[in-house]
């Protein structure tokens, strides 16, 4: 039997589920070379403009393989439809039978991205998180805060955005979830008051500069997943005691590390993969004075793991 | 809303549906360069052995795009499961919304292959089909006869197979469907008695030789879809007045035409695409004396068209 899971059911399952351990296992398997991820399939449409990506892969010897279809049709918004859509198919790795169709409309991609932020915080945040800093008031800005709340005790947050309306909307939504939210239109306020910062914007220019960053801060940069996007002054990566990435091969051509390497400010040798940080104690933060940066571009094993989490939540 | 269609419903819809016109439109669009088919995605598994192929594409300006997942896990038979499985996803080409999930377990691939045989017969069979000849007693051997019955009046068939048991089973299944079936263990009997022949075997050696073929015969070779498989003596293609293929680019590396070109017996210039034969009267059979051959390797536009047919049948 193939189960078909609608978005509402997926959201209900996620409420009761701790996805962080499965996400950790995924990163460890990835960095150990146990994940097979073939090249991404792509279709481009012209009228109306749209793109579709097919990402697929599996952990060797695992129960499942996973195929994710994600689309972006940006004129959808004019029709009152979300710009992004998608679904995930889960198949039995021993027989090829389709086990589950997750009609998540792209939501699980947002969740697995937020869960990665939580994994990073668990291993790299300073012991005493004074305040959580969030750059970006979109879906990911909200989910990051929610998922950070699952791994750190701190409930004080400073949130930066470009519009006071969006900041107000953010505060209205997130305060009932147990956070005290201060909003700001100046990124330096986040840098000066927070020691665990997550950036989740589509920015193409640095939003934080190196002289703003306090000792003992951890920054996770989530927004940059192309070769154009950039959220951090690349000198922050040069200054950082540790730079952790989800995938060394991916950051060779995208993300903050790519920008910093391109500028000649860091060498590839400085980069450590998150899966190795999880597996090996000595690669983690060694003092509360260190500045650490995590540069996440998104890897297919996260899709595999979030899908497995939903299947476990079902049974 | 995304509809989920199970195999039983798909079979019921197909009973009431004429898929031939949609299949013709598909071949015409393909040969006119209006079909986009990116490279096939692949995953290979080792224990147990299995392979998965992801085929996808669209007709430019059409309503949908289609993604097909097909798997082969050959040890499944030991577990009482079919070796092949699969499903087809149909999305809205204007918005990316998933419209339908066809849980066809690979059946629609069999049907679109059979429907292509019917399309070929419609345009290339001699006016008076004396007897239908089928080589192969498997699923495709049955479906080909069923779909030929939709485009030709003849109900007399000679069927070849390697085992009398399988031939008897074939006859028991197909006679109640309105065909008079004679069975044989000798392919020359098919060649001498039939003037519309379809080969649908996994053979790697020629099953029909050039001296067996009568004037006025049409042969459709369905079985060979790799560079190793072969059902026809390549001299048949040299002797033929017309050689029609589904995709010139595909037969450069697989199928009967590939073998005949490799042997230096025909030139690429002899090949005509089926879509052009449908679109242009002058490319069809011009007399009842001609020998014609169609070499079909299977193209993704067939998956697109059979899926659209099911969606039309639904509404």
Interface residues (C-beta under 8 A of the other chain):
Chain A: X2 X4 X36 X38 X39 X41 X42 X43 X45 X47 X48 X50 X52 X54 X56 X57 X58 X61 X65 X67 X69 X71 X72 X73 X76 X79 X81 X84 X85 X86 X87 X89 X91 X93 X94 X95 X96 X97 X98 X101 X103
Chain B: X2 X4 X36 X38 X39 X41 X42 X43 X45 X47 X48 X50 X52 X54 X56 X57 X58 X61 X65 X67 X69 X71 X72 X73 X76 X79 X81 X84 X85 X86 X87 X89 X91 X93 X94 X95 X96 X97 X98 X101 X103
